[in-house]
Amino acid sequence: MYSLYYSPGAASLVVHWLLIELGVPHELRLVDTQAKQQKSAEYLALNPNGVVPTLIDGGTPLYEAAALVLHLADRHADAGFAPQPGDAQRGAYLQWMLNLANTLQSPLRLWWYPQDIDESLADAVRDGARRKIEATWDRLDAHLAANGPYLLGERLSAADFYLAMLMRWTRSMPRPGHEWPHLAALAQRMKARPSFRTLYEREGLTEWA
């Protein structure tokens, strides 16, 4: 059975969502980030980065949200959320997963935590992050317009779950991701899944429902 160290709405959300979708046994271990529990010696022994998520698989702690998404989708290949090696769409799938991690998740973290760069320059850091994020939304929306409705066309993949989580993170930004029409359509499809409702109930979330 998997054990997921999580905090509601954090990067652990997509891992939790996939565990629900896959229907595999798992337990949740809440990390109180307000109390800095993720910086405790006990947690750092599992994840030296001091962030969530951490997934325990067979007694081994694993971390990095994108890596956990890739791991689960491959580990449970019968669910069809990851093109397997040899599949013509495998390269595009890996491309999108890493693109989302690098071009969206990284600047989104700076939007929420500009002090990671320089607290005295918080406004400038946020502005730079916003411009990078909005440029990425432009490209993604154009891709979905030409090749959608999902990142891999008609094929739903784990990358779409990841993209939906990152859109949720922009809900308080000046121009959230769901204001782009084709991204909005993808968001609505993902939020209509029964697993999304279960996820929100378990994590006690209400925003962006």
Accessible surface in RSA format (square Angstrom, percent):
REM  Atomic radii and reference values for relative SASA: ProtOr
REM  Chains: A
REM  Algorithm: Lee & Richards
REM  Probe-radius: 1.40
REM  Slices: 20
REM RES _ NUM      All-atoms   Total-Side   Main-Chain    Non-polar    All polar
REM                ABS   REL    ABS   REL    ABS   REL    ABS   REL    ABS   REL
RES MET A   1   151.15  78.3  77.89  51.5  73.26 174.4  65.98  56.1  85.17 112.8
RES TYR A   2    15.04   7.0  14.77   8.4   0.27   0.7  13.06   9.8   1.97   2.4
RES SER A   3     7.34   6.2   7.33   9.8   0.00   0.0   0.00   0.0   7.34  10.3
RES LEU A   4     0.00   0.0   0.00   0.0   0.00   0.0   0.00   0.0   0.00   0.0
RES TYR A   5    35.49  16.6  35.49  20.2   0.00   0.0  19.89  14.9  15.60  19.2
RES TYR A   6    20.65   9.6  20.65  11.7   0.00   0.0   1.08   0.8  19.57  24.1
RES SER A   7    11.79  10.0  11.79  15.7   0.00   0.0   0.28   0.6  11.51  16.1
RES PRO A   8    59.55  43.4  39.98  36.4  19.56  71.1  39.98  33.0  19.56 121.6
RES GLY A   9    11.83  14.6   0.00   N/A  11.83  14.6   5.59  15.3   6.24  14.0
RES ALA A  10    29.00  26.7  19.67  30.3   9.33  21.2  28.74  40.5   0.26   0.7
RES ALA A  11    11.88  10.9   9.80  15.1   2.08   4.7   9.80  13.8   2.08   5.5
RES SER A  12     0.00   0.0   0.00   0.0   0.00   0.0   0.00   0.0   0.00   0.0
RES LEU A  13     0.97   0.5   0.97   0.7   0.00   0.0   0.97   0.7   0.00   0.0
RES VAL A  14     0.00   0.0   0.00   0.0   0.00   0.0   0.00   0.0   0.00   0.0
RES VAL A  15     0.00   0.0   0.00   0.0   0.00   0.0   0.00   0.0   0.00   0.0
RES HIS A  16     0.00   0.0   0.00   0.0   0.00   0.0   0.00   0.0   0.00   0.0
RES TRP A  17     1.06   0.4   1.06   0.5   0.00   0.0   1.06   0.6   0.00   0.0
RES LEU A  18     0.08   0.0   0.08   0.1   0.00   0.0   0.08   0.1   0.00   0.0
RES LEU A  19     0.00   0.0   0.00   0.0   0.00   0.0   0.00   0.0   0.00   0.0
RES ILE A  20    28.07  16.0  14.00  10.4  14.07  33.9  16.64  12.0  11.43  31.0
RES GLU A  21    42.32  24.3  15.23  11.5  27.09  64.5   4.22   8.2  38.10  31.1
RES LEU A  22    26.77  14.9   1.19   0.9  25.57  64.3   2.96   2.1  23.81  64.1
RES GLY A  23    65.56  80.9   0.00   N/A  65.56  80.9  34.34  94.2  31.23  69.9
RES VAL A  24    21.70  14.3  17.08  15.5   4.62  11.1  18.23  15.8   3.47   9.4
RES PRO A  25    94.26  68.7  81.72  74.5  12.54  45.6  93.40  77.1   0.87   5.4
RES HIS A  26    35.84  19.6  12.97   9.0  22.87  58.5  11.64  12.0  24.21  28.2
RES GLU A  27    59.35  34.1  54.11  40.9   5.24  12.5  20.59  39.8  38.76  31.6
RES LEU A  28    57.49  32.0  28.52  20.4  28.97  72.8  28.52  20.0  28.97  77.9
RES ARG A  29    98.51  41.4  94.01  47.9   4.51  10.7  32.86  44.9  65.66  39.8
RES LEU A  30   104.16  58.0  83.36  59.6  20.79  52.3  83.36  58.5  20.79  55.9
RES VAL A  31     3.11   2.0   2.13   1.9   0.98   2.4   2.13   1.8   0.98   2.7
RES ASP A  32    66.10  46.3  61.04  60.8   5.06  12.0  22.80  53.7  43.30  43.2
RES THR A  33    39.90  28.4  33.68  34.1   6.22  14.8  19.93  26.8  19.97  30.2
RES GLN A  34   167.73  93.8 141.68 103.5  26.05  62.0  57.75 122.9 109.98  83.4
RES ALA A  35    70.26  64.6  38.41  59.3  31.85  72.4  49.48  69.7  20.77  55.0
RES LYS A  36   130.02  63.4 125.17  76.8   4.85  11.5  74.60  67.1  55.42  59.0
RES GLN A  37    82.82  46.3  77.72  56.8   5.09  12.1  24.58  52.3  58.24  44.2
RES GLN A  38    17.99  10.1  17.99  13.1   0.00   0.0   1.53   3.3  16.46  12.5
RES LYS A  39   104.28  50.9  89.04  54.6  15.24  36.3  61.45  55.3  42.83  45.6
RES SER A  40    42.47  35.9  31.22  41.7  11.25  25.9  39.83  84.8   2.64   3.7
RES ALA A  41    87.40  80.4  69.25 106.9  18.15  41.3  73.86 104.0  13.54  35.9
RES GLU A  42   145.46  83.5 132.90 100.5  12.56  29.9  55.59 107.5  89.87  73.4
RES TYR A  43     7.97   3.7   6.65   3.8   1.32   3.4   7.85   5.9   0.13   0.2
RES LEU A  44    64.15  35.7  57.65  41.2   6.50  16.3  58.02  40.7   6.14  16.5
RES ALA A  45    85.50  78.6  45.32  69.9  40.18  91.4  57.58  81.1  27.92  74.0
RES LEU A  46    43.18  24.1  40.17  28.7   3.01   7.6  40.17  28.2   3.01   8.1
RES ASN A  47     0.27   0.2   0.27   0.3   0.00   0.0   0.00   0.0   0.27   0.3
RES PRO A  48    87.79  64.0  64.91  59.2  22.88  83.2  65.97  54.5  21.82 135.6
RES ASN A  49    73.38  50.6  54.02  52.2  19.36  46.6  15.49  37.3  57.88  55.9
RES GLY A  50     0.48   0.6   0.00   N/A   0.48   0.6   0.33   0.9   0.15   0.3
RES VAL A  51    55.69  36.6  53.40  48.3   2.29   5.5  55.69  48.4   0.00   0.0
RES VAL A  52    14.48   9.5   6.35   5.8   8.13  19.6   6.35   5.5   8.13  22.1
RES PRO A  53     3.93   2.9   3.53   3.2   0.40   1.5   3.53   2.9   0.40   2.5
RES THR A  54     0.00   0.0   0.00   0.0   0.00   0.0   0.00   0.0   0.00   0.0
RES LEU A  55     0.00   0.0   0.00   0.0   0.00   0.0   0.00   0.0   0.00   0.0
RES ILE A  56    25.86  14.7  25.66  19.1   0.20   0.5  25.66  18.5   0.20   0.6
RES ASP A  57    20.42  14.3  13.86  13.8   6.56  15.5   3.14   7.4  17.29  17.2
RES GLY A  58    78.34  96.6   0.00   N/A  78.34  96.6  44.71 122.7  33.63  75.3
RES GLY A  59    64.63  79.7   0.00   N/A  64.63  79.7  32.66  89.6  31.97  71.6
RES THR A  60    73.55  52.3  71.78  72.8   1.77   4.2  42.61  57.2  30.94  46.8
RES PRO A  61    45.37  33.1  35.57  32.4   9.80  35.6  35.57  29.4   9.80  60.9
RES LEU A  62    54.96  30.6  52.90  37.8   2.06   5.2  54.96  38.6   0.00   0.0
RES TYR A  63    73.14  34.1  62.10  35.3  11.04  28.7  31.66  23.8  41.48  51.1
RES GLU A  64    99.67  57.2  92.95  70.3   6.72  16.0  38.87  75.2  60.80  49.6
RES ALA A  65     5.31   4.9   0.71   1.1   4.60  10.5   0.71   1.0   4.60  12.2
RES ALA A  66    14.03  12.9  12.30  19.0   1.73   3.9  12.30  17.3   1.73   4.6
RES ALA A  67    46.64  42.9  40.21  62.1   6.42  14.6  42.29  59.6   4.35  11.5
RES LEU A  68     1.81   1.0   1.81   1.3   0.00   0.0   1.81   1.3   0.00   0.0
RES VAL A  69     0.00   0.0   0.00   0.0   0.00   0.0   0.00   0.0   0.00   0.0
RES LEU A  70    35.91  20.0  35.68  25.5   0.23   0.6  35.91  25.2   0.00   0.0
RES HIS A  71    58.35  31.9  50.62  35.2   7.74  19.8  37.84  39.0  20.52  23.9
RES LEU A  72     0.00   0.0   0.00   0.0   0.00   0.0   0.00   0.0   0.00   0.0
RES ALA A  73     0.29   0.3   0.00   0.0   0.29   0.7   0.25   0.4   0.04   0.1
RES ASP A  74    51.75  36.2  40.14  39.9  11.61  27.4  20.77  48.9  30.97  30.9
RES ARG A  75   132.23  55.5 101.89  51.9  30.34  72.2  32.09  43.9 100.14  60.7
RES HIS A  76    39.41  21.5  36.95  25.7   2.47   6.3  24.77  25.5  14.64  17.0
RES ALA A  77    38.45  35.4  26.30  40.6  12.16  27.7  26.43  37.2  12.02  31.8
RES ASP A  78   141.47  99.1  97.25  96.8  44.22 104.6  53.08 124.9  88.39  88.2
RES ALA A  79    45.82  42.1  13.78  21.3  32.04  72.9  25.43  35.8  20.38  54.0
RES GLY A  80    35.21  43.4   0.00   N/A  35.21  43.4  26.72  73.3   8.49  19.0
RES PHE A  81    17.13   8.6  17.03  10.5   0.10   0.3  17.13  10.4   0.00   0.0
RES ALA A  82     3.07   2.8   0.00   0.0   3.07   7.0   0.00   0.0   3.07   8.1
RES PRO A  83     0.35   0.3   0.29   0.3   0.06   0.2   0.35   0.3   0.00   0.0
RES GLN A  84    63.24  35.4  61.81  45.2   1.43   3.4  45.01  95.8  18.23  13.8
RES PRO A  85   101.38  73.9  76.57  69.8  24.81  90.2  79.06  65.3  22.33 138.8
RES GLY A  86    86.01 106.1   0.00   N/A  86.01 106.1  44.41 121.9  41.61  93.2
RES ASP A  87    49.77  34.9  31.25  31.1  18.51  43.8  17.04  40.1  32.73  32.6
RES ALA A  88   108.63  99.9  64.64  99.8  43.99 100.1  76.92 108.3  31.71  84.0
RES GLN A  89    55.89  31.3  55.26  40.4   0.63   1.5  22.86  48.7  33.03  25.0
RES ARG A  90    40.40  17.0  40.40  20.6   0.00   0.0  16.64  22.7  23.76  14.4
RES GLY A  91    49.67  61.3   0.00   N/A  49.67  61.3  39.57 108.6  10.10  22.6
RES ALA A  92    39.81  36.6  31.87  49.2   7.93  18.0  34.86  49.1   4.95  13.1
RES TYR A  93     0.35   0.2   0.35   0.2   0.00   0.0   0.28   0.2   0.08   0.1
RES LEU A  94    62.75  34.9  62.66  44.8   0.10   0.2  62.75  44.1   0.00   0.0
RES GLN A  95    98.53  55.1  86.46  63.2  12.08  28.8  41.08  87.4  57.46  43.6
RES TRP A  96    30.76  12.3  30.76  14.9   0.00   0.0  27.39  14.6   3.37   5.5
RES MET A  97     0.08   0.0   0.08   0.1   0.00   0.0   0.08   0.1   0.00   0.0
RES LEU A  98    98.42  54.8  98.42  70.4   0.00   0.0  98.42  69.1   0.00   0.0
RES ASN A  99    47.80  33.0  42.01  40.6   5.79  13.9   7.30  17.6  40.50  39.1
RES LEU A 100     0.00   0.0   0.00   0.0   0.00   0.0   0.00   0.0   0.00   0.0
RES ALA A 101    20.66  19.0  16.77  25.9   3.89   8.9  16.77  23.6   3.89  10.3
RES ASN A 102    93.53  64.5  85.64  82.8   7.90  19.0  20.50  49.3  73.03  70.6
RES THR A 103    23.45  16.7  23.45  23.8   0.00   0.0  23.45  31.5   0.00   0.0
RES LEU A 104     0.00   0.0   0.00   0.0   0.00   0.0   0.00   0.0   0.00   0.0
RES GLN A 105    39.47  22.1  39.40  28.8   0.07   0.2  11.07  23.6  28.40  21.5
RES SER A 106    59.68  50.4  50.40  67.3   9.28  21.4  31.67  67.4  28.01  39.2
RES PRO A 107     5.07   3.7   4.21   3.8   0.87   3.2   4.92   4.1   0.16   1.0
RES LEU A 108     0.00   0.0   0.00   0.0   0.00   0.0   0.00   0.0   0.00   0.0
RES ARG A 109   105.50  44.3 102.58  52.3   2.92   7.0  44.33  60.6  61.17  37.1
RES LEU A 110    50.68  28.2  50.68  36.3   0.00   0.0  50.68  35.6   0.00   0.0
RES TRP A 111    36.13  14.5  35.81  17.3   0.32   0.7  29.24  15.6   6.90  11.2
RES TRP A 112    94.70  38.0  81.55  39.5  13.16  30.9  80.62  43.0  14.09  22.9
RES TYR A 113   100.01  46.7 100.01  56.9   0.00   0.0  52.26  39.3  47.75  58.9
RES PRO A 114     4.58   3.3   4.58   4.2   0.00   0.0   4.58   3.8   0.00   0.0
RES GLN A 115    92.09  51.5  73.61  53.8  18.48  44.0  28.98  61.7  63.11  47.9
RES ASP A 116    76.42  53.5  40.96  40.8  35.46  83.9  21.74  51.2  54.68  54.5
RES ILE A 117   107.70  61.3  79.01  58.9  28.69  69.2  80.86  58.2  26.85  72.9
RES ASP A 118    52.34  36.7  46.88  46.7   5.46  12.9  12.88  30.3  39.46  39.4
RES GLU A 119   134.91  77.5 122.04  92.3  12.86  30.6  39.88  77.1  95.02  77.6
RES SER A 120    97.53  82.4  57.45  76.7  40.08  92.3  56.37 120.0  41.16  57.7
RES LEU A 121    98.04  54.6  94.54  67.6   3.50   8.8  98.04  68.9   0.00   0.0
RES ALA A 122    23.06  21.2  21.44  33.1   1.62   3.7  21.44  30.2   1.62   4.3
RES ASP A 123   120.72  84.6 112.12 111.6   8.60  20.3  39.96  94.0  80.76  80.5
RES ALA A 124    64.24  59.1  46.76  72.2  17.48  39.8  54.45  76.7   9.80  25.9
RES VAL A 125    21.96  14.5  12.94  11.7   9.03  21.7  20.01  17.4   1.95   5.3
RES ARG A 126    81.15  34.1  81.15  41.4   0.00   0.0  17.63  24.1  63.52  38.5
RES ASP A 127    58.17  40.7  54.64  54.4   3.53   8.3  21.10  49.7  37.06  37.0
RES GLY A 128    26.23  32.4   0.00   N/A  26.23  32.4  20.26  55.6   5.97  13.4
RES ALA A 129     6.58   6.1   0.26   0.4   6.32  14.4   4.34   6.1   2.24   5.9
RES ARG A 130    57.78  24.3  57.78  29.5   0.00   0.0   6.27   8.6  51.51  31.2
RES ARG A 131   136.32  57.2 128.74  65.6   7.58  18.0  53.21  72.7  83.12  50.4
RES LYS A 132    99.20  48.4  91.54  56.2   7.66  18.2  58.12  52.3  41.08  43.8
RES ILE A 133     0.45   0.3   0.45   0.3   0.00   0.0   0.45   0.3   0.00   0.0
RES GLU A 134    32.82  18.8  32.82  24.8   0.00   0.0   8.62  16.7  24.20  19.8
RES ALA A 135    40.58  37.3  36.53  56.4   4.05   9.2  38.85  54.7   1.73   4.6
RES THR A 136     1.31   0.9   1.31   1.3   0.00   0.0   1.31   1.8   0.00   0.0
RES TRP A 137     0.19   0.1   0.19   0.1   0.00   0.0   0.00   0.0   0.19   0.3
RES ASP A 138    77.69  54.4  70.11  69.8   7.58  17.9  25.94  61.0  51.75  51.6
RES ARG A 139   134.08  56.3 123.90  63.2  10.18  24.2  76.04 103.9  58.04  35.2
RES LEU A 140     2.26   1.3   2.12   1.5   0.14   0.4   2.26   1.6   0.00   0.0
RES ASP A 141    14.74  10.3  14.74  14.7   0.00   0.0   1.88   4.4  12.86  12.8
RES ALA A 142    62.14  57.1  50.52  78.0  11.63  26.4  57.47  80.9   4.68  12.4
RES HIS A 143    39.00  21.3  32.98  22.9   6.03  15.4  28.61  29.5  10.39  12.1
RES LEU A 144     7.48   4.2   1.43   1.0   6.05  15.2   1.43   1.0   6.05  16.3
RES ALA A 145    57.72  53.1  26.11  40.3  31.61  71.9  26.81  37.8  30.92  81.9
RES ALA A 146    82.52  75.9  42.84  66.1  39.68  90.3  52.90  74.5  29.62  78.5
RES ASN A 147    75.19  51.9  63.26  61.1  11.94  28.7  20.23  48.7  54.96  53.1
RES GLY A 148    22.89  28.2   0.00   N/A  22.89  28.2   3.81  10.5  19.08  42.7
RES PRO A 149    35.05  25.5  25.57  23.3   9.48  34.5  33.80  27.9   1.25   7.8
RES TYR A 150    32.15  15.0  32.15  18.3   0.00   0.0  12.25   9.2  19.90  24.5
RES LEU A 151     3.20   1.8   0.00   0.0   3.20   8.0   0.00   0.0   3.20   8.6
RES LEU A 152     9.58   5.3   1.68   1.2   7.90  19.9   6.58   4.6   3.00   8.1
RES GLY A 153    14.76  18.2   0.00   N/A  14.76  18.2  13.47  37.0   1.29   2.9
RES GLU A 154   148.83  85.4 125.48  94.9  23.35  55.6  65.83 127.3  83.00  67.8
RES ARG A 155    79.00  33.2  72.75  37.1   6.26  14.9  36.69  50.1  42.31  25.6
RES LEU A 156    30.40  16.9  22.84  16.3   7.56  19.0  22.84  16.0   7.56  20.3
RES SER A 157     0.37   0.3   0.37   0.5   0.00   0.0   0.37   0.8   0.00   0.0
RES ALA A 158     0.00   0.0   0.00   0.0   0.00   0.0   0.00   0.0   0.00   0.0
RES ALA A 159     0.35   0.3   0.35   0.5   0.00   0.0   0.35   0.5   0.00   0.0
RES ASP A 160     0.00   0.0   0.00   0.0   0.00   0.0   0.00   0.0   0.00   0.0
RES PHE A 161     0.00   0.0   0.00   0.0   0.00   0.0   0.00   0.0   0.00   0.0
RES TYR A 162     0.19   0.1   0.19   0.1   0.00   0.0   0.00   0.0   0.19   0.2
RES LEU A 163     0.00   0.0   0.00   0.0   0.00   0.0   0.00   0.0   0.00   0.0
RES ALA A 164     0.55   0.5   0.36   0.5   0.19   0.4   0.52   0.7   0.03   0.1
RES MET A 165     1.31   0.7   0.00   0.0   1.31   3.1   1.31   1.1   0.00   0.0
RES LEU A 166     0.00   0.0   0.00   0.0   0.00   0.0   0.00   0.0   0.00   0.0
RES MET A 167     0.00   0.0   0.00   0.0   0.00   0.0   0.00   0.0   0.00   0.0
RES ARG A 168     7.03   3.0   7.03   3.6   0.00   0.0   0.94   1.3   6.09   3.7
RES TRP A 169    30.24  12.1  30.14  14.6   0.10   0.2  28.75  15.3   1.49   2.4
RES THR A 170     0.04   0.0   0.04   0.0   0.00   0.0   0.04   0.0   0.00   0.0
RES ARG A 171    63.37  26.6  42.88  21.9  20.49  48.8  12.59  17.2  50.78  30.8
RES SER A 172    76.25  64.4  45.15  60.2  31.10  71.6  31.84  67.8  44.41  62.2
RES MET A 173     9.41   4.9   1.09   0.7   8.33  19.8   0.86   0.7   8.56  11.3
RES PRO A 174    95.07  69.3  55.78  50.9  39.29 142.8  69.73  57.6  25.34 157.5
RES ARG A 175    96.57  40.5  95.62  48.7   0.95   2.3  27.11  37.1  69.46  42.1
RES PRO A 176    11.18   8.1  11.18  10.2   0.00   0.0  11.18   9.2   0.00   0.0
RES GLY A 177     0.00   0.0   0.00   N/A   0.00   0.0   0.00   0.0   0.00   0.0
RES HIS A 178    63.66  34.8  56.18  39.0   7.48  19.1  35.52  36.6  28.14  32.7
RES GLU A 179    96.38  55.3  70.83  53.6  25.55  60.8  26.58  51.4  69.80  57.0
RES TRP A 180    10.90   4.4  10.90   5.3   0.00   0.0   8.67   4.6   2.23   3.6
RES PRO A 181    90.37  65.9  76.27  69.5  14.10  51.3  83.57  69.0   6.80  42.2
RES HIS A 182    73.98  40.4  71.82  49.9   2.17   5.5  39.18  40.4  34.80  40.5
RES LEU A 183     0.00   0.0   0.00   0.0   0.00   0.0   0.00   0.0   0.00   0.0
RES ALA A 184    27.63  25.4  26.83  41.4   0.80   1.8  27.29  38.4   0.34   0.9
RES ALA A 185    39.86  36.6  30.98  47.8   8.88  20.2  38.40  54.1   1.46   3.9
RES LEU A 186     0.00   0.0   0.00   0.0   0.00   0.0   0.00   0.0   0.00   0.0
RES ALA A 187     1.34   1.2   1.34   2.1   0.00   0.0   1.34   1.9   0.00   0.0
RES GLN A 188   111.25  62.2 108.09  79.0   3.17   7.5  43.61  92.8  67.65  51.3
RES ARG A 189    93.95  39.4  82.47  42.0  11.48  27.3  36.95  50.5  57.00  34.5
RES MET A 190     0.59   0.3   0.59   0.4   0.00   0.0   0.00   0.0   0.59   0.8
RES LYS A 191    39.00  19.0  24.45  15.0  14.55  34.6   6.54   5.9  32.46  34.6
RES ALA A 192    76.68  70.5  47.21  72.9  29.46  67.0  58.72  82.7  17.96  47.6
RES ARG A 193    63.87  26.8  60.92  31.1   2.95   7.0  10.54  14.4  53.33  32.3
RES PRO A 194    91.49  66.7  90.60  82.6   0.89   3.3  90.67  74.9   0.83   5.1
RES SER A 195    10.43   8.8   5.73   7.6   4.71  10.8   8.60  18.3   1.83   2.6
RES PHE A 196     7.89   3.9   7.89   4.9   0.00   0.0   7.89   4.8   0.00   0.0
RES ARG A 197   144.79  60.8 140.82  71.8   3.97   9.5  56.58  77.3  88.22  53.5
RES THR A 198    44.93  32.0  44.81  45.4   0.12   0.3  18.71  25.1  26.22  39.6
RES LEU A 199     0.00   0.0   0.00   0.0   0.00   0.0   0.00   0.0   0.00   0.0
RES TYR A 200    14.65   6.8  13.40   7.6   1.25   3.3  13.63  10.2   1.01   1.2
RES GLU A 201   127.79  73.4  98.33  74.4  29.46  70.1  50.35  97.4  77.44  63.2
RES ARG A 202   113.58  47.7  84.00  42.8  29.58  70.4  34.65  47.4  78.92  47.8
RES GLU A 203     8.92   5.1   0.00   0.0   8.92  21.2   2.49   4.8   6.43   5.2
RES GLY A 204    62.72  77.3   0.00   N/A  62.72  77.3  35.16  96.5  27.55  61.7
RES LEU A 205    28.96  16.1  17.91  12.8  11.05  27.8  19.80  13.9   9.16  24.6
RES THR A 206   112.10  79.7  96.65  98.0  15.45  36.8  74.17  99.6  37.92  57.3
RES GLU A 207    98.73  56.7  90.90  68.8   7.83  18.7  39.48  76.4  59.25  48.4
RES TRP A 208    30.22  12.1   9.28   4.5  20.95  49.2  18.92  10.1  11.30  18.3
RES ALA A 209    86.32  79.4  38.87  60.0  47.45 107.9  54.33  76.5  31.99  84.7
END  Absolute sums over single chains surface
CHAIN  1 A     9677.8       7501.4       2176.4       5300.8       4377.0
END  Absolute sums over all chains
TOTAL          9677.8       7501.4       2176.4       5300.8       4377.0
